[in-house]
Amino acid sequence: MLTGAQIREMFLQYFEQHGHRRVHSSSLVPANDPTLLFTNAGMNQFKDVFLGLEKRDYSRATTSQKCVRAGGKHNDLENVGFTNRHHTFFEMLGNFSFGDYFKREAIAFGWELITSPKWYGIPKERLFATIFKGEQGVPRDEEAFNFWTEQGVAKDRIYEFGMKDNFWAMGDTGPCGPCSEIHYDMGAIASDQGHTDCQFGCDCGRYVELWNLVFMQFNRDASGKLDPLPKPSIDTGAGLERLAAVLQGKLSNYDTDFFVELMKRAAELTDIDLQKELDAEDRRTAPHGAASLRVIADHARATTFLISDGVLPSNEGRGYVLRKIMRRAIRHGRLLGQNDPFLYQMVYAVRDQMKDAYPELVDSADRVSSVVQGEEVRFAHTFSEGMKRFDDGLFTLAEDVISQHIAQLPPERLSYLPGMLERTKDVDRQRCLREGIGLLNEFRIPIVYPGKEAFKLWDTFGLQRDFIEDACRDAGVKFDAEGFERALEEQRERSYASWKGGAKQSANPAYLSLAMGVLLIPLPTGGEQPLSGDHSHFVGYKQTEVHGSEIIAIFRNGVPVFELKKGEEGEAILDHTPFYAEAGGQVGDIGWLYDSDHNTVVADVTGCYYPVQGVRAHKVTAKQAIRVGERVDPVVNTGVREATMRNHTATHLLHAALREVLGKHVKQAGSLVDPRHLRFDFSHFTAIADEELQDIEDLANREVLKNEKVKIIPDVPLDVAINEYKAMALFGEKYGERVRVIRIGDFSTELCGGTHTAMTGEIGLVKVLDEGSVSSGVRRVEAVTGMGSLGHFRQDHELEHVVSSLVHRAEPTVSPAEALRAELERKEAEIKRLSKELERVRMKSATATVSSAEEKVQVIDGIKILAHRVDNLERPQMRTLVDNLRSKLGSGVVVLGSTSDGKVALIVGVTKDLTSRVQAGKIIGPVAERVGGSGGGRPDMAEAGGKNPENLDDALAQVPAVVKSLLAR
């Protein structure tokens, strides 16, 4: 039996033998593609090649691509572990032709690899092929049908389907075409619905798609018209885990060697007998034991690879999806009884299984494990907070329903109620809940736990829906399933919309047409003209100005135009340019476009960027009219460029220094390089100590003082750069087959396309300004160089003079900073002392009013009522005073009002013997309305605020009438 690793290697070797270049999997974080949450198909890394925006030195490729499908429109996370073939992380095997071979060869390759005894040797009688049947004006794929029969596939085993199943498109516009699929009959035993004699096409789970062959033969324009592509291409995808299930004779992907060892390790970590769980399992009911182990195994793979590729758990975007995956795995560990961190140990099991195919896991495993362990610790705290929120929510829900229906309930059954509502420490909350909810159920008063609140517990605090439903059932409370589903769907729509919006922003058909050389330029006389020549040739590494560049296209508001009039803003595309386009964290150059005589500035250049791969767009403001076809002299602002170069080279030095001081786990997680400063984000788990930060700064500046040559090595094969030069590849960057290496002595070697100083001494000095946290496991340093450092030192010097004039230094050896710190600590202590004294005086004054409280007491229907004004008291002091006054009254209602800084505070207290007759929460509302506010609370205590202090006396005067009206109901 072939192992999963052998199946992967056999696929890649087969296509290597047929002239394909083996290309390593790209990152799970798509490079320069905001349309994708994660890499989810093998063709993602070749998207620009298919679009004609990028050229490679090969026309055939084969890959085993890491993929993740979770979130956005692929958000079926809850199915993972409970079906045979749902996964978050998987590998997509593929072969690709970029204008080389087409349908005949693709079908022949696929059939030979799948069926030949030399290769996979799958029995032909268990295979089916599908083709596009023709639909919506697109003809039937006769060619594919003929090529399948050419391979010996019987006509009755070739099925035809429409647009939904057998037509593929990259987007609303662009490359598209029919596709053919190879399916495998798993046998009747694989049917999820118990079918014994169903035919191909049934979706019961018996027939499994193994391989999809996409034939890119059309280009769809904005009107929907399909034009044949001049160079049709091939994109195929075969799920490795599915192939392994077939070739290893398993019904479920989880029974293959990709998952069995991981499930064994998960069982060890959760103290579960795996074989016992598998033997007892009925796959159609999927009890939690085996299903939870499958969830942990799958999610450990996704977690390990995502973090290794630079994604970190957070509350937005990719990090949010990763956090949900991790917390789902942790929740399933808890279902198995494991409440301690365990998932971080699964990282090493994934590494050991996958390191041969993905050797980068060896270096990243310790870092990944640390991130996972930190998230597990945080989750434990969050889970506890979620349970507390659930309990508090249930308690509040019960008391609210009881308060609303108190008239329907017998008073003799409410003896526990005051203790429950006061929430004193000695109250058995669970007993109160049981009795209260039991009473409501007895009198058939509905109590429903809100679905929206349950969703928050699931989404934010990690409480599983089943767990919440069970807890509600145990408590005798109904669960609002519809409300939960609505909240879940709203979240899915928000998540998908955010990424769909990114897709709309990224795909401008006009720029794509320019990149592919087919853009038509509108003429002022009407009609259009084709592009005049090549575009965007970059010469800015060696020079900062060019003579005689041609303007080959102009865009205004994303639309091609013939000219920009004076004062108009737009984007100019030149045939060759010295302007660096924003990339790799470095901002684009600014400067000017001169006329052909180099005497007059015809446009200011305020930036340069890539609207699509391979096109440099110059953001311009026209100083006079500029037109397509004119010659201009582009000139970069060298002062700004040089400042940016200093900061960029300093970023490389800081990166190396961080790794030297903190450890080799430090990897770039983002950067910004502009003329004013540099910002560098990196993986690290704790704050950097002041001494470490000083060491980092010292190391970087030693390299500056050495005045090392910054060696630039262009056009290096990628594998040579990484394996021989040991160059650091930076997170989020997309690298071609050949790269540019920046080497600074023996201190730093990185892949980089940015601009740099010739010598490190040109940096001047590196001054770190700040260090802090960006997100979990990611830190950030900000620094300045050159004149920026000088400006910073001048500011410090000015501050030192100010401090010296304000603070006396007892000893000359004491620095101004130390003297200022000591003075501030002394002032802070004095402020705290005075604040406490002021609070004591205020409380003493307010307490004095207690002695005269009886004079203001009114009696309404036998209930004592005291409404009193106590200005300039904080709420905690007012609560204390309410308790004192309630004790003094023995039985009654106390209402206190206070004004401070133009705001009103109100507190109502009701003694516990009266809460069945009148509730504080109902008194506070009408009183608060009179001061322009609102509030609420428990029957024994309620609080409110207001914004009209001039009405406070009138509001307090109305308290007896409010109480009287409530008693009359």
Protein Blocks (a to p, Z undefined) as FASTA:
>chain_A
ZZfklmmmmmmmmmmmnopacdddddfbdghiakbfbdcbfklmmmmmmnopaccfbfbd
cdddddddeehjllckkmgopamkbcfbdcddddddehiacfklmmmmmmmmmmmmklno
pafklcccdddebeehiacdfklmmmmmmnopafklcccddfklmcccfblbdcdddddd
ddddebjklpmnlpakbcehianhpaccfbdcdddfbdcdfkopacddfbdcddddddfk
lmmmmmnopabfklpmklmmmmmmmmmmnopafklmmmmpcfklopaklmmmmmmmmmmm
mmmmmmmnopacdfehjllmmmmmmmmmmmmmmmnopabdfklmmmmmmmmmmmmmmmml
mmmmmmmmmmmmmmmmmmmmmmmmmmmmmmmmmmmmmmmmmmmmmmmpcfklmmmmmmmm
nopaklcfklmmmmmmmmmmmnopacdddfklmmmmmmmnopafklmmmmmmmnopacdf
klmmmmmmmmmmmmmmmmmmmmmmmmcfklmmmmnopaccddfkgpjdddfbdehiafkl
mpcbdehiacfbdceehiacfbdcehiacddddfbdcbdcdeehiacdddddddfkopac
fbdcfbdcdfbghiacdddddfbdcdehiacdddddfklmmmmmmmmmmmmmmmmmmmmm
nopkbccebdcddfkbccdddddfbdcdfklmmmmmmmmmmmmmnopacdddehiafklm
mmmnopacdehiacdfbdcdddehjlbccddfbdcdfbfklnopacdfbdcdfbghiacd
dddehjlmmmmmmmmmmmmmmmmmmpccfbfklcfklmmmmmmmmmmmmmmmmmmmmmmm
mmmmmmmmmmmmmmmpcceehiacdddddehiafklmmmmmmmmmmmnopacddddddee
hiacddddddfklmmmocfklmmmmmmmmnopacdddfkbccdddfblklmmmmmmmmmm
mmmmmmmZZ
